Amino acid sequence: MKTVNCYSKNDMLHKFLDKDLDTFLLRLSKVYWNEMTFSQILPKWDKEISGISKKIIKKSAYKYPGHIQAVVNVHRVMMKYYSFHLDIEDYLISERIEDVLFNDIHKYMYALRQERFKKGKGPKLATTRKAIKELKARGFIPIEEYDDFDPTLSQIMTKKGLKPKLVYPENFISSDNRRRYWWLMPHVYNIGPLIGVQGFTRISTPKDR
């Protein structure tokens, strides 16, 4: 059984990634921007191993969907190329790999995206139907069902004009109320990218209303 008894980048490269970071990053780039984690990937895994998605969410060190999305995509690569299995033990190692290599992953993907933008290739967005399905799977609910909605705070919700109007059921601070609530909750602009689906969600602050 694999164990995470290594913590440095070199340890990870030698033990799990064949000492080749560049190849790992190239492989990861093929799935890195896939956001359909909760509506497609995890349900597919549940068909293979019943209840694996609940175990992943329960055991994960991370709370927000975008964090889990990042680790799931790493684990997909680890299963395809590095003999990892669809089980919670290997998944938690993938979580550690994503954590240790976070800066390398972010730098590589940012450079790749900038290169694509220069060539006129923007991000490939999901269809509206798939995006709504993913948002609901991530925990978004109709805004009228969010009993704890606080108009003095900020939220992550679907972009204007998109129906149904959904909101992630958690309040956040923004620059409007940072001094008053900073010790209670995270800042909406830090958390936004970890919750929404690109092109279909927005940050709503008290100034917007």
C-alpha positions as CSV (number, residue, x, y, z in Angstrom):
1,M,0.0,0.0,0.0
2,K,1.3,3.5,-0.9
3,T,1.9,5.8,2.0
4,V,2.6,9.6,2.2
5,N,5.8,9.6,4.2
6,C,7.4,12.2,2.0
7,Y,6.7,15.9,2.1
8,S,9.1,17.7,-0.3
9,K,8.8,18.2,-4.0
10,N,11.8,16.0,-4.7
11,D,10.3,13.3,-2.6
12,M,7.1,13.4,-4.5
13,L,8.8,13.4,-7.9
14,H,11.0,10.4,-7.0
15,K,8.4,8.3,-5.3
16,F,5.3,8.9,-7.4
17,L,6.1,10.9,-10.6
18,D,9.0,9.0,-12.2
19,K,11.3,12.0,-11.4
20,D,9.7,13.9,-14.3
21,L,7.7,17.0,-13.3
22,D,7.3,18.3,-16.9
23,T,5.6,15.2,-18.1
24,F,3.3,15.2,-15.2
25,L,2.3,18.8,-15.8
26,L,1.8,18.2,-19.5
27,R,-0.5,15.2,-18.7
28,L,-2.4,17.3,-16.1
29,S,-2.9,20.1,-18.6
30,K,-5.2,17.8,-20.6
31,V,-7.8,17.7,-17.8
32,Y,-6.8,20.6,-15.5
33,W,-9.7,22.9,-16.7
34,N,-12.4,20.3,-16.5
35,E,-14.9,21.7,-14.0
36,M,-17.6,19.0,-14.3
37,T,-16.3,17.2,-11.2
38,F,-19.4,16.9,-9.1
39,S,-21.9,16.2,-11.9
40,Q,-19.8,13.9,-14.1
41,I,-16.5,12.6,-12.6
42,L,-17.6,11.8,-9.1
43,P,-20.9,10.1,-10.2
44,K,-18.9,8.0,-12.6
45,W,-16.5,7.0,-9.9
46,D,-19.5,6.1,-7.7
47,K,-20.6,3.6,-10.3
48,E,-17.2,1.9,-10.1
49,I,-16.8,2.1,-6.3
50,S,-20.1,2.7,-4.4
51,G,-19.9,5.6,-2.0
52,I,-16.3,6.7,-3.0
53,S,-17.4,10.4,-3.6
54,K,-18.8,10.7,-0.1
55,K,-15.6,9.3,1.3
56,I,-13.6,11.8,-0.8
57,I,-15.6,14.7,0.4
58,K,-15.6,13.5,4.0
59,K,-11.8,12.8,4.1
60,S,-10.7,15.8,2.1
61,A,-8.6,18.4,3.8
62,Y,-10.5,21.0,1.6
63,K,-14.0,22.4,2.0
64,Y,-14.8,24.1,-1.3
65,P,-15.6,22.5,-4.6
66,G,-12.7,24.1,-6.6
67,H,-10.2,22.5,-4.2
68,I,-11.7,19.1,-4.6
69,Q,-11.9,19.6,-8.4
70,A,-8.2,20.3,-8.5
71,V,-7.4,17.1,-6.6
72,V,-9.8,15.0,-8.6
73,N,-8.1,16.1,-11.8
74,V,-4.7,15.2,-10.4
75,H,-6.0,11.8,-9.3
76,R,-7.4,11.2,-12.8
77,V,-3.8,11.6,-14.1
78,M,-2.3,9.5,-11.3
79,M,-4.7,6.7,-12.1
80,K,-4.1,6.8,-15.9
81,Y,-0.4,7.1,-15.9
82,Y,1.1,6.3,-12.5
83,S,-0.7,3.1,-11.3
84,F,-2.9,4.8,-8.7
85,H,-6.2,3.2,-7.8
86,L,-9.7,4.5,-7.2
87,D,-9.6,4.3,-3.5
88,I,-9.5,6.8,-0.7
89,E,-5.8,6.1,0.3
90,D,-4.5,6.8,-3.2
91,Y,-6.8,9.8,-3.5
92,L,-5.3,11.4,-0.3
93,I,-1.9,10.9,-1.8
94,S,-3.1,12.8,-4.9
95,E,-4.3,15.5,-2.6
96,R,-0.8,15.8,-1.0
97,I,0.8,15.9,-4.5
98,E,-1.5,18.7,-5.5
99,D,-0.7,20.6,-2.4
100,V,3.1,20.1,-2.6
101,L,3.2,20.9,-6.3
102,F,0.6,23.7,-6.2
103,N,3.0,26.5,-7.2
104,D,4.5,24.5,-10.1
105,I,1.0,23.5,-11.3
106,H,-0.3,27.1,-11.1
107,K,2.7,28.6,-12.9
108,Y,2.6,26.0,-15.7
109,M,-1.1,26.3,-16.3
110,Y,-1.0,30.2,-16.1
111,A,1.7,30.3,-18.8
112,L,-0.1,27.8,-20.9
113,R,-3.3,29.8,-20.7
114,Q,-1.5,33.0,-21.6
115,E,0.0,31.3,-24.6
116,R,-3.4,30.2,-25.8
117,F,-4.9,33.7,-25.3
118,K,-2.1,35.1,-27.5
119,K,-3.2,32.7,-30.2
120,G,-6.8,33.8,-29.8
121,K,-7.9,30.6,-28.0
122,G,-10.0,31.5,-25.0
123,P,-11.2,29.0,-22.4
124,K,-13.6,26.3,-23.5
125,L,-16.8,26.9,-21.5
126,A,-19.4,24.3,-20.6
127,T,-22.9,24.5,-22.0
128,T,-25.5,26.2,-19.9
129,R,-27.3,22.9,-19.2
130,K,-24.1,21.2,-18.0
131,A,-23.0,24.3,-16.0
132,I,-26.4,24.4,-14.1
133,K,-26.2,20.7,-13.4
134,E,-22.6,21.1,-12.0
135,L,-23.6,24.1,-9.9
136,K,-26.5,22.2,-8.3
137,A,-24.1,19.3,-7.7
138,R,-21.7,21.7,-6.0
139,G,-24.4,22.7,-3.6
140,F,-26.0,25.8,-5.3
141,I,-29.6,26.3,-4.5
142,P,-32.4,28.6,-5.6
143,I,-31.9,32.0,-4.0
144,E,-35.4,32.0,-2.5
145,E,-34.5,28.8,-0.6
146,Y,-31.4,30.3,1.1
147,D,-32.9,31.3,4.5
148,D,-29.6,32.7,5.8
149,F,-29.0,35.1,2.9
150,D,-27.6,38.3,4.3
151,P,-27.9,41.4,2.1
152,T,-25.1,43.1,4.1
153,L,-22.7,40.4,3.1
154,S,-21.5,38.9,-0.3
155,Q,-22.4,35.7,-2.1
156,I,-21.5,33.6,-5.1
157,M,-24.4,33.3,-7.5
158,T,-25.2,32.6,-11.1
159,K,-24.6,35.4,-13.5
160,K,-27.3,37.9,-14.3
161,G,-29.9,36.7,-16.7
162,L,-29.2,33.0,-16.2
163,K,-32.1,31.0,-15.0
164,P,-32.7,29.5,-12.6
165,K,-31.1,32.0,-10.2
166,L,-28.9,30.0,-7.9
167,V,-26.7,30.9,-5.0
168,Y,-24.0,29.1,-3.0
169,P,-25.5,28.9,0.5
170,E,-22.7,30.7,2.4
171,N,-22.1,34.4,3.1
172,F,-18.7,36.0,2.7
173,I,-17.1,39.3,3.4
174,S,-15.9,41.8,0.8
175,S,-14.1,45.2,0.9
176,D,-17.5,46.6,1.8
177,N,-17.6,45.0,5.2
178,R,-14.1,43.6,5.8
179,R,-13.4,45.6,8.9
180,R,-16.6,44.5,10.6
181,Y,-16.5,40.8,9.8
182,W,-12.9,39.9,8.9
183,W,-12.5,37.4,11.7
184,L,-15.7,35.5,11.0
185,M,-15.5,34.4,7.4
186,P,-13.4,34.3,4.2
187,H,-13.2,37.1,1.6
188,V,-15.5,36.5,-1.3
189,Y,-12.8,37.4,-3.9
190,N,-10.5,34.7,-2.5
191,I,-13.2,32.1,-2.4
192,G,-15.1,32.9,-5.6
193,P,-12.9,30.9,-8.0
194,L,-13.1,27.9,-5.7
195,I,-16.9,27.7,-5.8
196,G,-18.3,28.8,-9.2
197,V,-18.1,27.5,-12.7
198,Q,-16.2,29.7,-15.1
199,G,-18.5,31.9,-17.3
200,F,-21.7,31.1,-15.3
201,T,-21.2,32.5,-11.8
202,R,-20.5,35.9,-10.4
203,I,-19.6,37.6,-7.1
204,S,-22.5,39.7,-5.6
205,T,-21.6,42.3,-3.0
206,P,-23.8,44.8,-1.2
207,K,-22.7,47.5,-3.6
208,D,-24.2,45.6,-6.5
209,R,-27.7,45.7,-5.0
